[in-house]
Amino acid sequence: MRKWLRWAGVVCAIWGSSGVCHAAGFRVSEQGAKAMAMGNAFAAQADDPSALYFNPAGISFLPGAQVNLGALTILVPQTEFHGTTPLSGTPPLDTGGSVVTEKSKRDMIITPTLYATYSLEATPLSFGLGMNAIYPLSKSWDDSSVFRNQVQTASIKPINFQPTVAYRFDDLNLALAGGFDVTYAQVSLQKSAYSPAIDPSAPAPPFGAYEVGSLGLDGTATGYGYNLGLLWKPRQELAFGVAYRSKITLDIDGDANFLATTPTGMGAIGLSETSVSPYTRARATSAASTRITLPDTLDLAVAWHPTPKTTLEFDATRTGWSSFQQLLINFDSPQFAAFNNQPDPRNWRDVWGYKFGGEYALTPMLDLRAGYFFDQTPVPDETVDPLLPDADRHSFSFGAGLHNAFCTLDLAYMWVHFVDRDVHNQDMATLRGENGTFKSDVYLLAANLNLKF
């Protein structure tokens, strides 16, 4: 039974990783094409409605009514792994030592954004509403891959609503803002299940990788938080920005479906192994729930205009990933009783990201932009897995803005290069982890149309 309980921890880990996604991690900071073209260094400029995400105080300096419509396309090429895993080899006994090269499936994610702002004429008061997807995720490995017992497919489909109010102190050229975050997410996962023992209820040699069945998880969650912003322009050529986004607790409720495909799987859910044919299958279902706290973020930014045509900005972003220390999932069905009360350590750490961006007004109607972004990974070596083969990132971007008095079209491209991640956390007792190297790259395209009324 002890070995089977360890396998339950793998279930917890995958469910939880599917429900959390942040910078570095899976958080998508590219929430506006203008900012993305400048490496997301935008919290001190914040001069279009996407300021609702980067620094909500910026909407105080936007005149009249403005609506910003955008879309971000994330092209996810194949993540490549070279090394060993608990399933690399010939199950059930000859596993864990064969060196393989495995590639994930290619994918494409498209996330829309909508930002609307309105500034009153009689008073220095502004209002805004933002809708975006801060935590989208899609990761797929082939059903026969050496990672099939950890993840086959996983996805998160989120949407975030942000109503905001800002006030401007004209004598000080200072603005303050505050708003709420309401995040709704749909989460799904599919994986194969394996046990290191033939009989999970009474582990005994020979130990290996024995197929148990197929597991599917689906859930939804709604979480609430708040955000604050400050923008100060002490001189015409200088601006300082501070933005804070609070933690959000997600209470995930959903359903777990388990299909036992072998006698070993039958025993895992309390059915007799001796009374069934080796080809018999049995299905068990259960309600499932867990609680995950998404980290808070703090942005510190400065923008400088060395010439009337040039803008330079530097931002530093802290993400409080230390809030993600462990996962604990609960199943309601008695058939899943052995899975309960099995915390899975994550031990993530707080990290910083550093962003540099610049803009040059080539003509009165055309702006050229470029940027660089370095992001630390919060994931320690012991918890890196094929769902989140995360690493320190170098992001390079460029773009352009075409504008007149009534509208602006912003376009941006970004290449995200993950530093090769060497991992040595393969554990044959739990059949998770790997010894080897992950290599990843991501490409992003963004377009935003800003209308002024």
Beta strands, then each sheet from edge to edge (+ up, - down):
strand 1: 65-76
strand 2: 80-84
strand 3: 89-90
strand 4: 94-95
strand 5: 100-103
strand 6: 107-119
strand 7: 125-132
strand 8: 137-140
strand 9: 153-169
strand 10: 174-195
strand 11: 210-235
strand 12: 238-245
strand 13: 248-260
strand 14: 282-294
strand 15: 297-307
strand 16: 310-319
strand 17: 326-327
strand 18: 329-331
strand 19: 344-345
strand 20: 351-363
strand 21: 366-375
strand 22: 393-403
strand 23: 407-418
strand 24: 421-424
strand 25: 435-439
strand 26: 441-452
sheet 1: 8+ 9- 7+ 6- 1+ 26- 23+ 22- 21+ 20- 16+ 15- 12+ 11- 10+
sheet 2: 8+ 9- 7+ 6- 1+ 26- 23+ 22- 21+ 20- 16+ 15- 12+ 11- 13+ 14- 18+
sheet 3: 5+ 2- 25+ 24-
sheet 4: 3+ 4-
sheet 5: 17+ 19-
end
